């Protein structure tokens, strides 16, 4: 393909070299003459392993060149435009879209005289909504053409680490394509036909958000490891040994588990152990703001659940799933128990069902907890799910028990569901079915 790379910064240069090496004809565009002159002379404008040799090789092969001129005839023949300009922070933390707007105006100008239907691919990191609210309107205004008809639009977030960028380009953990439509995505997907690893094609807003989720997670991991390490050092424990063992658990620790948006956590371990660690840190005068923020964040999720029920405006409430996790009778620090108590205090009429939580069959500590700590709630428990469905106008799904999966199909007229766990893939339908985090 003929490819235009808009912006010869770090991502732009790496992308240009790797695309040229794959056999594409690549034109890099940048307003800085120094960068353009370096590329055209076979030299790299960035410091990165393997890139100097690749620039020299691809320029000599005639597959890579650069220009400052947006009227360059070659740009009017491109099949794809990759936008690789910066989105720096403003003083208030928001992203500065000055460069994005400017390059979209320039590409729009190119599109006015383009005979084909090229695809504009955003590699720049931008918040959800930016493409539909800024990129597409700017392209359409300055081209007089329509996105999705006269030209395609995609977002293709990059996962390049400085120092290993070339390796990361050829061995990405995942290739994400957010597409305006299948035609746009098809053109871009051809670029990555030989790239190993999974390819995910999704909607634009999801792809815009992925990079932010990734980088926030990476930042959280660094801060988490440092706080654990600081506690370890104060206790005379080797923090590296602790985290080395921690990382060997790829079933729970380094895995998809616990990374699904939903309701608050509870149970006999997580709240108790976190409080104990925070108390120990306090006794050693250690500040651990990340760890200290977990329980308040968890409580906010309980408040969010309560507000979701209040917003429905119905007084008859059913709760399906009472224990903190499906398949257990453990009610200790279950956030659904707190939700029920708070709703009772507000005057709501509740019915509760959980197959695993039955006064007649429950034994031991959990029976004691129900009878002595929440007897007022135990009286609201019913033996069948049907009794909840007959009573409630708003139904809360509190845990992921298999028997609740077909609930949205069993609703009668006027009933609605608030799902805390995403029991099924039913999309949110306002007033009928909605999730707490989706």
C-alpha angles and dihedrals in degrees: 000000000000107000132188118205110203106204127023099216125118099299093037096053094045091048092046094052095046094046091048091049088054088060102263123134105244130193117187118206126200134152092224110090092201093063092045093048092049093052094046090051090053096255129124120245090203135053108241135134114267095002099101091056092044094051091050093046096048095044090051090048090054094239097108132050137146138219143180091207117098087191090064105135092224091064091061090060099052121128092199135023114203111201108210103163124134127267101197126185123266119220089263092053096256120126121260108231095184094113093042092053092046095051091045089054089051094048089047088056090051091050093057090074099029114120096200137051104258124185122240109212120194113212092165115103111250137162122258110279096031096104095049095039102038115007101047096041091049093048092048094046094052097039102039086224134113126250113235091024110048097020138008130237129205139161117220110182115208127225100195121148118205110250094026100044098125092049090047091051092055095039107035119173086229139349112227123195119184106193136193086212141341093270091058092046093047092060093049094043090061088065090061101040092117096038113114123231132047122318118211121195112193144145120300098249094052091050091048090055097046095077092051092049089050097049094042088053092049091050090048091051092053092048093044093051091048093051092048088048092051091052090047093052092051089051094047092249124134104246092197092057090049094050093043088059091042091056093051089070101086093160097068112356103046098027144081091276115115090011097101117105111242142107129334123292123248140152136111098298118034101055094037097048094044091052090049092052092047091050091050091050090050092053088055093047091244121153111217104170096170094053091041092055095057099080094044089049089050091051091052088058089056089051089049090054092050092049091050089058093045091051091059090065095216124128101199107079131182124197120200112192118024106180118084091251134024115258096031136088093212111129097168108131091345107169089215089061090054090047091053093048092049093049091049089053089054092054101258121154107234138192119183132197131184120154091210096049109068124146090213095058107023117106142188126004095356092054089050091049093052096045097042106030106031107018090139089059095043089062089062094057117110128198099234139043090229091066090057092048092049092051107038134081091182118037123198120204103210103177139013101259110159093234091067096060097095095043096112088059092054099055120121123217112292096022123116136189132221107197116202096181108032094247091182140009096256107139118238112274111190111242094010112050129003139156128227094235103023 
